[in-house]
Every structure is written in C-alpha cells, then in structure tokens.
Amino acid sequence: MPVQYDITLAIRYQYESPATAARTLLRMLPLTGDRQQLLAGHVSAEPGPQLRSDERDFFGNALTAMTFQEPLLDVSFRFHGRVICHGPEALMDLSPPLGLLKEDVAADHALAPDSPHHFTGASERVRPVNDITAFVRDVTNPAQTTLEAVSALSEALHREFAFDPGATDVATDPAEAFRQRRGVCQDISHVMIAGLRSVGVPAGYVSGFLRTTPPEGRPRLEGADAMHAWVRAWCGRETGWVEIDPTNDLRVAQDHVAVAVGRDYADVAPVKGSLRSAGPHTTEHSVDMIPTDE
C-alpha cells in the first residue's frame, strides 16, 4: 500500500564574515518515477536570491540555481513538499551471471541519462581501489547472477563497516573509508560503487531521505530523519536498475525517498556553489519526513 509523506529539509549556513558573489546550485526537490511521485513541493531561500532559475540536469534531477548579489552572513535553504511512495515490486532475478554482464552492457547502445555506460568508469569521487577490488572478488564469484553478487557485496559491507559519523567527513576518499572500515552512508555507498564497477557492474549514487523510526514508547524527534545515500546497480537488460541500501543491507523500499541520482556524490550534492568570504562557516541541516496518516 502506498505511503504518503510530508517532507521538510532545511539547510543553514552562517558565515563569520560577509559572503559575497554567492551562486548556489540546489538539488533538494525529490524525483518522480516508477517508485515515487512528487505531489507538490517548493524550494526556497531566506533571504531570497536576486536571481533564480529552475531546470533539470543531465541525469534528470531538479536543479535550482540561485544568485545572491547582497552580502550574506546567514542563509537558509528549504524544501517542503509531499511525496507518495510505492512498495518495491516483486523482483524476479533474470540478471545474467556476473561474468557475462559485460555482454549485456556492450549490447546497450543508448547514451541516454539512464544508460549503464555512464556508470562503468571512474568518476569525480569514485576511482578504482585495489583493496576494494580484491575485497569484492573475495565475496562474489563470476558464476553468481549479477543480482546475487550485488546483494552479497551489500551484505559484506554491512557486516564489515561500523557506522561512525565522527570517522569521516564529506570529502573523505572511499579508499580511506574502506581502510578504516568506518564511516557513514556516503562512504559505504561510494565503496560499494567502486567495488561494483571494478567487477563490471554499472553502479550509481542516490541521495535522498530515509524515514527513521523512534524507539518503542518514545516520541518522534523533530529533525530526526536524515539525508541518506544508497546505491543503484544495473543488473542486465532484463532486470535493469536495482536500488540497494548497503548501510542497512536492504532493498530500497517505502521508507526511502530519492532526491537525485548520479555517478557519485559530486553529481547529487544538495548544495553546491561558489562565493567570496573570509574565515570559517558553520552548517546545520535537518529533515522531517512524516507520514500523512500520523
């Protein structure tokens, strides 16, 4: 049965000295596709920008560009909207053996945004890592179906990694996160993408929201829901793209709302841009993801 959510994402930046000539690219508006639909939503800023444009990037993500011509000491970006999510369809494993997937990739001649060819090689934040490749080869084998291999890697990373928000930051390289076996959803997803690509599985990055459930008997905390990341893997012509959450070792379902897809985090960062400033800045963000029947 579909679940409908009211979602609010708030991201705030505070600067020690005034920031000028700020141009910001926002990817905060959820996607509409087979698994979910954006029913209504709006991205805004306080203070408001002097210039704004709304468009789609190459991968189909909603992209809002804002230009601020007045100096900024404090700026907040906000998405508020309603999304309906459907449960995942039953998945019959029609994927080819991992060792033969390259034939399916080669037979796909399209270069559309969803083409597997965009997700096979190195990207800005994900490059080949020998230790990750060796790990993947230890936990998979060419005779497995591609979907079985993807699931096996998700299970292995979930077992090996300790979720530790203090171990990494947004710029941590996947090789370093893998060496530590510690990190957050971004790190685990980047490691899985690097590993899948190393054995010929096209893999991409998904940013979005994950509904968290409070402990029994405890009230739901405002802002407790988090921005999250997971992986999409192309499992052949018959099966297509499958979304897997390796941080929790599960197939993506109704508790996941996708915002943007790309090759890695660099393609989907919720806030990206440039400005002139001196001194440090601080950032805060919170997500509320509330089922409308609550």
N, C-alpha and C positions, 0 to 999 in steps of 0.2 A: 504494500500500500504506500503511495507517495507520502512524503513528509514535506511540509512547507515551513520555511524558516524566515523570520525577520532577523536581518544581519546588520550590525554596525561595526565598521572598522574605523578607528581613529589613530592617526599618527601625528605626533607633535615634535617639532624641532625648536630648540631655544639656543640662541647664539650669544656668546659673550660680548661680541661687538657687532655692530650692524652689518648684515649681509646685503650686498648689492648685486645688481645684474643677475638675479636668480632666474634660471629657466629650469623647470621641473617636468619630468615625464612620469605620469602615474599609470600604473596598471592595477586598478583596485576594483573594477567592475566585473562581477562573475560572468563566466561564459554561458552561452546557451548551446545545448547539443542534445544528443540522444538521452543522456543520463540525467540532465538537469535543465531547467529553463529559468531565466531571469524574468520575473513577472513585472517588476518595477524597480528602479534604482537610480541613484544620482551620486555623482562625485562632486565635492565642493571643497573650498579652502577658506580659511579665516586668518588674516584678511584676504579679501578676494583679489585675484590677479588682475592686471591691467589688460592682458591678452590671454585668450584661451582658444584651443581647438580640440575637437573630439574626432578620432578616426580609428582605424584598425591597423595593427602592424602586420608584418608578413605572415605570422602564424595565426592571425585572426583574433588576437587579443584586443580588447578595448584599450585604447591609448589616449589619455588626456594630457595635452601639453599646456602648461601654464607659465606665463612670464610675469615677473614682478619687477616693476620699474621703481618702486619705492623701497627704501631700506627696510630690512626685516630684523627684528630682534626675536620674534616668536611667530611661528606659522604652524597651523594645524590643517591636516588633510583628512577628509572624512568621506566614507562611503556609507550610505544607508539604503537598504532595499529589501526586497522579498524574492526568495528563490524556492522553487519546488524541485525536490529530488526524488527520483525513482530508484527502486531497488535494482541491483545488478541482475541482468538476465542470466538464466542458467547457461553455463559455458561448457559446451562440448569441446573436448580437446581434439581439434583437427589440425593442430600445428605439426609441421614436419619434424623429423629428427633434427636435433641441434646441428649435427654435422652436415645436413643438407639444406639448412635455411638459406645459405648463400645463393642457392639456385633460385629460390623464391624472390630474394632481393634483386638479383640480376634480371629476373623476368618482369619486374615492375619498372616500366619505362616512364612513369609520370614524374614530374618535378613540382607537383602541387605542394602546398604547405604541409600536408599530411604524409607526403611521400617518405618511405623509410630511408631514402638516400640522404636526407638532411640530417639523419641521426646516427650515422655509422662512424664518422671520423672524429678527430679531436675538435673540441670547441673551446671557447674562451676560458672556461673554468674547469673543463674536464679533458685531461690528456692521458695517454697510456702510462700505466704504472706497473712495472714488472711484478712487484709483490702482489698487487691486486689481481693481475692476470693469473699468477700461479695459484692464488687462493681460489679463484673461480674454477680453474681446471681441476682442483682437488675436490670440489664439492659438486661438480657436474660431469657429465660424460657425453660424447657425441651421439650415443645411441638413444639418449633420453629425447622425448619430444621437447620442442623449444619451450612450451609452457611449463613442463616439468622442471626444466633447467632454471627458468626464471623463478619458479616457486622455491626450488632448492636453494638458490642464492639468497632469496629474501629470508628464508628460514635461517640460513647460516649467519647472515649479517645480524639478524635479530638476536641470535644466540651469542655472537662474539662481541657486539658493541654494548657498552654501557651508556645509557642516555645521561649526558652530563652537560648542562648548559654553560658551565664555567670552563670547560676544557677547550673550547674553540670560539672563534668569532666569525663574522660574516665573510671574512677574507681568507679563512683557513683553507689550505690546499687539501684536496682529497687524499694525497699521499701521506700528509701529516696526520690527518684524522684516522686513517687506516692504521698507521703505525701505533698510535695511542690506543686504538680500539675504543675511543670515547668521542662523544660529540652529540649533535642534535639532528633533527630530521634532515636539514640541508646537507650535513656531512654524510649521513648514511645514504641519502639518495644519490649524491654525487659519486660516492664509492660504488654503489650498485650500477650506476650508469656507466662508469669507467669499466667495470668488470664485464657487463653485458656486451658492450661494444668490442671488448678485447677478444670475445669468442664469437663475434659476428652477429650479435643480436642488436638491431637498431633500438636505441633507448633515448628517452627524453625526460624532461623535468616538468613537474606540475606544481604550481603554487596554489594555495587555497586556504580554506578554513576547515578545521576539524572540531566538531562538537565534543566537548568534554562532559562527562557525567560526574557530578559530585558524589562523595561517599554517602552511603545509605544513612538517612536521617539528618544529613547536613544540607543547608540551603545552597542553591546555586550561586556562585560568586560572580558579581558583575565583572566583566573583563576577563573571566577565567578561560574562555575559549582562546585558542591561539591560532596565529597564522601557521600553516603547516606546509610540508612538501612531501611529494611522493614521486613514483616513477611510472612512466608508460613504456611498455615494451612491445615491439612489433613481432608477432609470433607467426608470421606467414600470411599468404594470400587468403586462406580460408578463415583464419582466426582473427587477423588484424591486430589492432592495438588493444592491449590489456593494461589496466592500471593496478599497480601493486603498491602497498604502503609497507616498505621494509622496516620502518621504525616500530611498527606494531605487528608486522608479519601477517598481513591480511589483504584480501582483495578489496579495493575501494568500493564503498557502499554509500548508504544514505546519510551517514554522518560526515561525509566528505563533500565539500563544495569547491569546485575548481574555479580559479580566477584567471590563470594564464598558463600557457604551455610553451615550451621552448626547448632548446638543446641543453641548457643548464641555467643556473640562477641568473646569469648575466642577461638572459633574454626575458626574464619574468620579474625582475626586482620591482616591488610595488612602488618605490620612489627612487628616481634616478635623475641626475641633472648636474648643473654646474652653477657656481656663484662665486663672488669675491667676498672674503671675510678674513678676519684675523682672530686668532685664539680658538679655543675649543668650542664644541657644541654638545648638547645633550639631546637624546631621542627617547620618546616614550611611545608605546603603542598598545592598544587594547582591542579585543574583538568580543562582541556579544553575538551569539548565534542561538536564537530562541525559537523553538517550535511554536507555531501559532496556536496550537491546541493546548498550550500550557497556561 
